[in-house]
Amino acid sequence: NQRFRGYEEHKRPITQAVVICMLDVSGSMADERTKFIARSLFFWTSRFLKKRYERLILRYIIHPGNTAPAELVKEEDAIRMKMEGTTFSHTAFDLMQEIVRTQYPTNKYDVYGLYVSDGDDFDMDKTEKSIAKLIDSDIAMLAYAEVHVSAYQAKSGKLYARLLNKFSLTEKRVKS
């Protein structure tokens, strides 16, 4: 008698992740305390994820505003960069979408996005569409952190409130 065993397919869990840290480096984000908070968020997020994944890739996107398009940079450049210009956040989310599509497909990587800004955005409609498209691409998580270290920033940043309404999100606030 011959025994035939059925073929069983075992899904191998994804053990690699990519964290794409996006930072608004427009003129309104030039404050050193703001940069420290952004750097700390990136650091602690990656520390947490390094415990969960065997392989963790960190990528950094900056978007300086209307003076230049969003770009992929080294970690040290992401924190040091300071540009002038009007904030168009959608450029960072569009670049993340392209990077995920071409380099880190969600069937092979768990993809996390972390965006830090002061909430200024001069084309919120495009940003909403870019975020919706990114969420639909099956990424593991997209986090948004809005940093206010001055009274001016607290009054100017409106993107967070708009995203809360658009995507029916729950609000979590942390004060430093």
N, C-alpha and C positions, 0 to 999 in steps of 0.2 A: 504494500500500500504506500502510495505517495501522499504526502501531506502538502497541501498548498496553503500558504499563509496569505492573507489579504494584505494589500499594501496600505499602510497607514501613513498619512502625511502628518508630521508634527511641525507646527509652526514654531519657528525659532524666534524668541522674543528679540525685539530691537534692543541692542545693547550699545548703540551709539547715538549721540545726539549732537545737534548743532544749536548754539545760542547766538542769535543775531541781535547784537546790542546796537540800537539806533539812538543817536544823540543829535539834538538840535544845537548847532554851534553858531546860531545867528547872534547878532550884536546884543540882544537882550539876555543872552545866556552867558555873558562874559564874567559874571561874579565868581570869585574863587570858591565861596561857600556852595554855590550851585554846582560847580564842577566837582567838588568834594562829595556832595550827596549823590550825584550821578555815578561817580567812580565807585562809591560804596555800594550802590544798588547793583552795579555790574559785578563787583567782587563777590558779594554774598549770594547772589543768584548762581554764579558759576560754582562757588564752593558747595552749595546745596546739591546742585546737579552732578557734580563730580563724584559724590557719594553714591549716586543712583546709577550712573552709566560707566561702563568700562572705558569708553572712548568719548571724550567731549571736545567739540571743536567750537572755538569762540571766534566770531567774526564781528567787525565793527563797521557801522555805516554812520557817516556824518552827513548832515544836510545844512549847508551854510546859509541858504536863502536864495534870493534871486540872482546873486552874484555868481553862483556856480551850481551845477547839479549835485545831487546826492552822490557820494562815492564811498567805496570800500577802502578802509585805511587800516594801518596797524594800530594796536591797542594804545600805545603811547601817543600816537598822533590824534586819536579820537578825543582824548582829554585835553590836550594842549591847544588844539585848533581853536581859533577865534576868528570869525568873519563878520562882516557887516551885511546887512541886507534884510529884506522882507522874508518872513518865514512861510515856506510852502512845504508842509509836512508830508504831503502825498508823495513827494519824490523819494523819501526814505522807504516808505511802504512799497512803492512800485519797484524799487531796487531790490528789496527783500524778496518780493514775489519772483523776480527774475532769477535771483540767486537760488531760491528754493527749487524753482522749475528746472534750472540747468545744472546745478551742482549737488543739491541735497534733496532728492525726491522723498516725499513723505512715506513711501513704502519701504524705504531703507533707513531713514533717519527719523527720530523724533525731533521736530523743529520747534524751537521756542523763540519768540520775539520779545524784546524788551525795549520800549521806547521811552525816552526821558526828554521832557520839554518844559517850557514855561507856559504852554497853552496858547501861545500866539499862533495864528494860522490865517493867512489871507486868502485861502481858497478851501474852506471847510467842506464844500460839496465834493470836490475832488478827493479830499482826504477820506471822507466817509466811504466813497466808492472804492478807493484803494484798500481800505481796511476790510470792507465787506468781501472783496475779492480774495484777500489774503486769508481771511477766516474760512471762506468756502474751499480753499485749497487743502484743507485737512491738516493744518498745523496743530501741534499739541497744545500750544498756548500763545496768546499775545497779551502782554502786560503793558499797561500805560501808566507812567508816573509823571505827574505834573508837579514841578518844583517851584515853590514861591518863597523867596528869602527876603523880599521887600514888599512894601505896600503897593508899589507900582505893578509888580508882577501879579499880585493877588487880584488886582482889578483888571488887568489886561487879558489874562488867560481865559479863553472861553471854550476851547476845544473840549476839555474834559466834560463840561456840562452838556455840550451838544452830543458827545458820544454816549453819555449815560442815557439820554433820551432815545437816541437812534437805535441802540442795541439792547435796550432794556437791561442795563447792567446794575449791579449792586455797588453802592459806594463804600469804599474803605478808605479812611483817612488816617494818616500817620503824621504826627507833628514832631519836628526835631527840635 
